[in-house]
Amino acid sequence: MAFKPMKTAVIGCGMISDIYLKNLKETYKITELVGCSDIIPERSAKQAEKYGIRQMTNEEIFADPEIEMVVNITYPTAHFEVSRRALEAGKHVYCEKMTTLTVEESTALLELAQSKGLFVGGAADTFLCGATQTARMIIDSGIVGTPVMANALLARSYHHERFNTAPYKRFAFCPGGGIIFDMGSYYLSELVFLLGPIKRVAGFSQIRNPHRTFVNPDSPLYGQPMEVESYNNTTGVLEFESGALGNITMTSESAKGTDTFQIFCTDGTIDLGDPNTYRTSIKIIDKVGKVSEIVTNFGYKGDNFRGLGVADAVYAIRNNRPARCSGELNRHVLEAALGICQSSEDGKYYEMTTRCERPEPFKPGYTERQEMQLEI
Ligand SMILES: NC(=O)c1ccc[n+]([C@@H]2O[C@H](COP(=O)([O-])OP(=O)(O)OC[C@H]3O[C@@H](n4cnc5c(N)ncnc54)[C@H](O)[C@@H]3O)[C@@H](O)[C@H]2O)c1
């Protein structure tokens, strides 16, 4: 088992960068964090100082022969170009969701990576958590019977026009950022990991309240109009190749938040919890309604492991095995979300054109450190 840390740089020093920089530097020993960049240099300067790494430009990262991995945590409209440039420069790329805006862009990146012998993939990586790995073990063992139906529901309130302080519109209102993409990717990635590829989808999707105004006086955009360019109220249905069905309902227009995520099987129900977190337990509800909580000892407990997919990808590259958060999985999940919206526009089912195998689960068993699982 090869253990050779990989020099890694982060592009994009916005809201989510703290936890990535912290974990890539401290939590995962297989990544050696060396630098960060942002088109707003004050942001990269601040993070470079905080984490004791080099403030760099994108170009400096691309040109540095020692950097092998680029972690792209810019916003979705910037993902494709940053990832393409990094691959062209000979770097492996791990990108946040949604990794591209279109299936064609995902295919272009996969082909570019393949032609250069590089890895491209990305988030969501929360399905690597102990809870979801346990759910997979339970499904594959058959002890709760056959999965027949999945239920994914998330209601949230996104009103960034009221809170925005960035000099640009939050990605949730831009292409690739609406809730079916932003949050839907967690649910869809986990469902594909558990149930396998999706065959076809259908849905209804709306942009509610599309014309808004930045109303936070602290925002540099205060008083300017703000257009919502991505669906914010979506309900979709899924048919898996396995024959299981599912629904996914995502709204960011609700006054109050709620979420549920379950898989109904012939002999019991699996309650998966919030797939936007790295969970340590799941619940099983049996035929007579008895609830049992299964607490897993998988890895570290109760923390935010963002970047786990990067660590897994580095182990994969070093040991010549497939990475779990693959570009094929990202593309399949993106196509499902886009397909639900397309179905709404066309008034008919959307047949999936991409597929991906279920990522390999981790081997069961307790380890003191999450990373020991990633080597498997
Ligand atoms: N905010 C969250 O809670 C969260 C959680 C999980 C995942 N994510 C994902 O992480 C990504 C980033 O989210 P965020 O909330 O940090 O967004 P953000 O807007 O706060 O940060 C994005 C940063 O990327 C920079 N950037 C844009 N284009 C660039 C380019 N070409 N080169 C260099 N830098 C560039 C911006 O200046 C900005 O600082 C998104 O894809 C999002 O879906 C966000």
The ligand as a MOL file (V3000), in Angstrom:
LIG
                    3D

  0  0  0     0  0            999 V3000
M  V30 BEGIN CTAB
M  V30 COUNTS 44 48 0 0 0
M  V30 BEGIN ATOM
M  V30 1 N -20.9120 27.3380 1.2530 0
M  V30 2 C -21.1700 26.0950 1.5950 0
M  V30 3 O -21.7300 25.8190 2.6720 0
M  V30 4 C -20.7470 24.9520 0.7000 0
M  V30 5 C -20.7970 23.6850 1.2400 0
M  V30 6 C -20.3820 22.6200 0.4670 0
M  V30 7 C -19.9760 22.8320 -0.8190 0
M  V30 8 N -19.9540 24.0780 -1.3610 0 CHG=1
M  V30 9 C -19.5280 24.2110 -2.7440 0
M  V30 10 O -18.2420 24.8120 -2.7560 0
M  V30 11 C -18.1170 25.7140 -3.8440 0
M  V30 12 C -17.7680 27.0670 -3.3020 0
M  V30 13 O -18.7770 27.4880 -2.4160 0
M  V30 14 P -18.5690 28.7810 -1.4900 0
M  V30 15 O -19.7780 28.8510 -0.6510 0
M  V30 16 O -17.2360 28.7300 -0.8500 0 CHG=-1
M  V30 17 O -18.6360 29.9130 -2.6140 0
M  V30 18 P -18.0280 31.3940 -2.5230 0
M  V30 19 O -18.7000 32.1920 -3.5640 0
M  V30 20 O -18.0710 31.8750 -1.0900 0
M  V30 21 O -16.4940 31.1780 -2.8890 0
M  V30 22 C -16.0580 30.9130 -4.2040 0
M  V30 23 C -14.7150 31.6080 -4.3570 0
M  V30 24 O -14.1860 31.2650 -5.6540 0
M  V30 25 C -13.5370 32.4330 -6.1620 0
M  V30 26 N -13.3930 32.2810 -7.6050 0
M  V30 27 C -14.3550 32.3350 -8.5480 0
M  V30 28 N -13.8570 32.1260 -9.7780 0
M  V30 29 C -12.5310 31.9270 -9.6080 0
M  V30 30 C -11.4590 31.6510 -10.4980 0
M  V30 31 N -11.6440 31.5350 -11.8140 0
M  V30 32 N -10.2230 31.5110 -9.9880 0
M  V30 33 C -9.9920 31.6380 -8.6390 0
M  V30 34 N -10.9680 31.8840 -7.7600 0
M  V30 35 C -12.2280 32.0350 -8.2240 0
M  V30 36 C -14.4260 33.5810 -5.7370 0
M  V30 37 O -13.7610 34.8160 -5.7780 0
M  V30 38 C -14.8180 33.1380 -4.3270 0
M  V30 39 O -13.9470 33.6520 -3.3490 0
M  V30 40 C -19.4500 25.6450 -4.5950 0
M  V30 41 O -19.3370 24.7760 -5.6940 0
M  V30 42 C -20.4180 25.0910 -3.5780 0
M  V30 43 O -21.4340 24.3210 -4.2040 0
M  V30 44 C -20.3150 25.1460 -0.6070 0
M  V30 END ATOM
M  V30 BEGIN BOND
M  V30 1 1 1 2
M  V30 2 2 2 3
M  V30 3 1 2 4
M  V30 4 1 4 5
M  V30 5 2 4 44
M  V30 6 2 5 6
M  V30 7 1 6 7
M  V30 8 2 7 8
M  V30 9 1 8 9
M  V30 10 1 8 44
M  V30 11 1 9 10
M  V30 12 1 9 42
M  V30 13 1 10 11
M  V30 14 1 11 12
M  V30 15 1 11 40
M  V30 16 1 12 13
M  V30 17 1 13 14
M  V30 18 2 14 15
M  V30 19 1 14 16
M  V30 20 1 14 17
M  V30 21 1 17 18
M  V30 22 2 18 19
M  V30 23 1 18 20
M  V30 24 1 18 21
M  V30 25 1 21 22
M  V30 26 1 22 23
M  V30 27 1 23 24
M  V30 28 1 23 38
M  V30 29 1 24 25
M  V30 30 1 25 26
M  V30 31 1 25 36
M  V30 32 1 26 27
M  V30 33 1 26 35
M  V30 34 2 27 28
M  V30 35 1 28 29
M  V30 36 1 29 30
M  V30 37 2 29 35
M  V30 38 1 30 31
M  V30 39 2 30 32
M  V30 40 1 32 33
M  V30 41 2 33 34
M  V30 42 1 34 35
M  V30 43 1 36 37
M  V30 44 1 36 38
M  V30 45 1 38 39
M  V30 46 1 40 41
M  V30 47 1 40 42
M  V30 48 1 42 43
M  V30 END BOND
M  V30 END CTAB
M  END
